[in-house]
Amino acid sequence: MRDFSLDNEQLKEDSLNSPVTTPISITDEEKYLVRITTYPTRLNTKDIWNYCVQNIPYFLLVISIAEAVFFIASDSNLRSLLRFEPRKRYQLWRYFTYMLVHEDFIHLLLNIVLQCIFAFFVEKKQGRIRVGTVYLAGGITGALGLHV
């Protein structure tokens, strides 16, 4: 029997054909239409490194680092300038910058830990652009909620 594939591509040695029978399967070639590619069972360091680098939640890690740096480097005057206050709603930067402002170390630590716990799963599944969009939209929506 010859190698047969749906896309007329020559099958490789590491590909297995899974038998698939249908009521109208007449020839042997019609019974083997599903290709299963086998992978090496032993992973090397390069494969593990590539997997980790591709799946690091970059967006939320950068946001978390920015929050920590801002918390360490800022004083109360700068925090009051960037914190959202409803009576100063015409200062548009406050809708974005208040996401970086934290009251104390516990508040900062809780936000960073929760971001890092959920970041891996969410960014891997949804992508950095979507997570960034939702994060910024949630921050702006939170500021608008304070405004009401």
N, C-alpha and C positions, 0 to 999 in steps of 0.2 A: 504494500500500500504506500502511496506517495504522501508527502507532507502537504497538508491542505489548510488554508486559512481564508478567512472572510475577505481580507484586504489584499489578497494575492501576494503577500509578503512571505519570503522564505522563512520558515521557522528555525529558530536557533536551537543549539544543543540543550540549553538550560530551560527550554520551554516544554511543558508537558501538555498533552491534549487530553481534555476531559471528555469522556463519552457522553454524548447527548443524543438520546433517541426520541424521535417523534413518531406519531402513528404512520407518517408517510415516508419514513427513512427507508430507502431501498438499498443504496450502496453504502459501503463502509465510510466513504468520504463524507456523507451527509451526517453520519453519527458523531463525527469529531469536529465540531464547529466552535467550541469554547476553548480559548487559549489560556493557560495558567502559566505565568512566569514565576519561576522559582528564584529565590534570593539566597545568597550565602548565609549560612546559619551563624557564622562567626563575624562579629563586628570588629572593625579596627578603630583605633583612636581617631583617625581622620573622619570616619563616618559619624562617630559620636559628637565630635567637635562641630561638624557641619550641621547636624541636627540641632544642637544647642544654640548655635549662632543664628540659625534661621528662625528659631522659635523664641528668642528673647523678646519680652514685651517692651520694646524700646520706648514707645510713646509714654506709657505710664511710669516707666523708670526715670525718664527725663523729667517728667512733671514732678515726681517724688523728690528727685535730687534738687530741682529748682525750689520746691517748697522748703526743703531742709536748709538750703543755702540762704534763702530769703529770711527764714526764721532766725538763723544765726547772725546774719549781717544787718538785720533791720533793728531800728529802735522804735519806741512808741510813737514818735512823731511821724515816721514814715508809714507805720501801720495805720495810723488814723487818716493819713492822706489817701491810702489805697483801699481802706475798708469801705464797703458799700453802706451808705446811709441814705434813707429815703428822702430826706430834705435836701440832699445834694445830688438828686437823680439826673441833673443835666450835665454832670461831669461823667461823660460816657466811659472813661477808662475804668471807673469803679465797677462796672459790670463784668469786666474781665479780670482785674487785678485782685478782687477780693477772694478769688479761689486760691491765691497764694498766702493769704493772711490767716494765721492761726493764733488763738488766744494764749495757749501755753504748750508746754512740751508734750503733755499727755494727748491733747487734741491733735497735734502734729503727728505723733507716733501712731495713734489710732488710724488716722487717715492713710498714712504711708503703709502700714501693715495691711489694711484692708485693700488698698489699691494693688499691692504686690501679690496678695493671695488670689484675687480675682483676675488680675492682669494677664497672667499666663494663659488661663483658659479662654478668656474673652478675646484677647488679641490673636491668639492662635486660630480661633474659630471665625472671628469676624474681620480681622485685619486692622492694621494701624489707623488707616484713614477713617474707617467707620467708628472705631473706638474714640479717636480724637474728636470727631464730629459730635458724638453723643456726649463726651466729657464736656466740651465747650458749651454745647446746647443746654446741658444740665446745669452748668454753672450760671449761664445767663438766665435760665428759667428760675433758678433759685434766687437770683437777685431780683427778678421781676416779682417773684412771690413775696419777697420782703417789702417790696414797694406797695403792694396792695393793702 
